[in-house]
Amino acid sequence: MYKLVAAALLAAQALPVMNVSAITASAPQLLCELDLNVLKGDIRRLSWSADSNYLHVQTIDREVLHDFIADVRARELSMAFGEPEWAAGYWAMKADLAAPGQAGLKIEVIEDHQRTKPAPFTGGFSAGGAQTVDQRNPNDTFAIEVKLMLLGEEVGYFLNDVAFGGITFGWGPAGSGALAFVDTKGRLVLLDRAKHKVVVPQTKAATLPAWSPDGTRIAFVEKDGKRKYRLMTASLSRRE
């Protein structure tokens, strides 16, 4: 069902190939606060509605999902009863390794397994690594590094963590061949098929970038302290 919804979005929202160097991005504006002490769990998904008027926010708390809807115009967050069909369809498209509506444009997953030799442990894993048993050297650890690459650009990086699509990147509208991703400095960056890049100003500690289906806005989540985040949006306009 979700694939059918994603296919419908592709057909309805397809745009021409995009040149991001012709895009001007505004400074992000606060849409609403996301206090995980109240919402519970960790933020898992961020999805646009087909009309670009609503955002779906999903959190997960011990395998229990919680869903919320943000009204972009009213700047209000309310509880939802389950994930809307439109949100699941958008996420399936946003988080895919292949660009929607652009044959041959796909994110490459590069996985590297490295054995390291840290300082002796004194009561646990200081960096969250997963220890492996080596009879010759019990202090060795096994690091798993995953890089997501597109057109020579690193659009995602995971170390000893599960690499999920859509966390560090989000595809632009279907047919645009564009991508929004978080760089190593935590900034939001726009990338197109011709390798043009544009940094969205005043972005930091960003995650879950989501490009609206009409191409006019970027939403993302910004860390704002322990268990506190800000749902932000930036407007995009094309220079003539």
N, C-alpha and C positions, 0 to 999 in steps of 0.2 A: 504493500500500500504506500509506504513512504517513497519508494522509487517512482511510483506513479505520480505522486504529488510533486516530487522533484522534477520529473519530466514535464509536468504541466507548467511549473515555474519557468523551466527553460524555454518553452514555447511562447509563454506569455511575456516574459521579461527580457528576451534576447536583445542585446545592444551591439552596435558595431565594435570592431577592435578598437581598444582604447589606447591613447597616448597620454600617460600620466604626467608627462612634462608640461602638458597644456592645462593641468588641473591646479587650481588654487584651493588649498585647504585652510579653513578657519581654525583659530584656536579652539580647543575643545570646551564645551559647556557642560556643566553638571546637569544630569537628568534626574538622578535621585541617589540617595545613600543606600548602601547595601551592608547592613550590620548582621554579620553571620551569627552573632550571639542571639539575634532575634529570628533570623531566617533559618538557622540551623544548618550544620554540615559544611560542605565546601561547594563553591560555584562550579557547575559542571558544563552548562550550555548557555549560549546566548544566540537568539535567533530572531530574525525580522519577519513580520507579517508581509504578505504579498503586496499590500497597499503602502508599505513603509510607514505606517502610523503607529505600530505597536512592536514591542520587543518582549520576547519570552525569556525569562531567566529561570534556570533550573539548578537546584542544589541537591546534593546527595549526602545523607547522614546515616552511616552504617547500613548502606544498601537501600535505604528508604529515600525515595525521590520527593522533592517538594517543588512546586511550580508556581510562578508568579508572572504577572503581566504588567509591563510598564507602558503607560499611555504617553507617547512622545510629546504630544501637544499639551496635555494637562500636566505633565511631569509628575505623575503619580504612579505608585506601585501598589498592586492589589494581588491577593491570593487567587490562584487558579486551581480548578479541580482536574488535575492531570495535564499532560502535555498536549496542546492543540495539534491537530493534524498539520496545519500550516507550518508550525514550528519544527515538527519532525521532518517535514519535507525540505525546509530550508537548511536544517542542520546536515541532512544527508548530502546536500549539494555543496555546502560550505566546507565540510570536513573531508570531502573526497580528495584523493591524491591527484585525480585527473581534473583538469579545468573544464567547467561546464560550457558546452557548446564550442570547444576548441580542440579538435582532434590532434593528438600527438603532443599536447602540452601537459606534462605530468611531473609531479614532485618525485624526486628520487630519494629512497631511504637507504642510508649508509650506516651499517651497524659495525661497530668495532669492539672486540672483546680484549681487554687488557688486564694482565696480571700485575698487580702493584705490590709494593712492600712498604707499608706504613710503619710508623713508630709503634711500639708495643701498646696494646690496649690495656686500659686500667678499669674497665667496667662498662664496656659497650662500644658501639660504633660512633666515633666522633663525627663522621661525615655522612652517616646514613648508608654506607656501603654494605653490600651483602658478602659475608665472609664465605670462602670456599676452603675445603679441607685439602691441604697439601701435606702429605706425610713427611716430605723432605724439609718443608718450612711452614710450620703452622701459623706463622704471622702473615703469610701472603693473603691478599684479597683479590677478588675478581671484579673488575669494573666493566660495566656495559655502557658504551657511549653510542648514542643514536643521533645522527644528523639528518635533517630534511633539507634537500638541496633543490633549487629551481633556477635554471639558467645561470648556474655558477654562484648563486647567492644562497647563503645559509638562512633558511626561513623557519628553522626549528632546531632545538638542541635539547637532548635529554640525557642525563647522566644517572645511571642506576635508578631509573624511573620508567614507568610505562609510557611509551610514546603514543599519545592520542592525537588523531587528526583534528584540526580546528582549534586547538588550544593556542598555538602560536601564529596561526595564519587563518585567513578567510578569503575565499575567492571573490572576485568582483562579479558584477552582473553577468549572466550567461552570454557568451559570445564575445565578451570584452577582452579576454586573455589577460586580465589584470589580477593582481593579488595584493592584499594587505597583510603585512607580517610584522612581528615584533623583533627588532634587531637586538644585538648583544648588549646595548645600552638601555634596553627597555622602551625604546621609542617606537612609534608606529610609523611604518614605511609603506609607500605604495610602489609597486613594481609592475611593469608591463612587459609584453612579449619582446619588445625591442630593447629591453634591459634599461629603460629609463627608470629613475628612482626619484621619489619625492618624499621627504620627511614631513609628517604632520607636525606642525609647531606645538611646542609646550606639552609634549606627551612624555610620560615617564611611568615606569613600573606597570606597563600595559600588559594585558592578556586578553584572550578571546576576541580578537578583532572581527567585526561583522559588518560587511558592506551591504547597504540597503539595496533591494532589488531594482529601484529606479536610479541607482547610481549617485544619488545626491548627498548621501550621508554615510559616515563611518561611526559605528558604535563600538565601544570597548569597555573593559573593566579595569579600573586603576586601583592599585593597593594604596590604602590610606591609614595604615596602622594595623595592629594585631587584631585579626578577625573583622576588620572594617575595610570596605571597598567603596568606590564611587563608580556609578554607571555614567559614562560620558558619551557625548556625541559631538562630532565635528562635521561641519557643512563642507561640501565639495562643489566647486563651480568651475566651469570650463572657460578658459580665456579664448577669445575669438582670434 
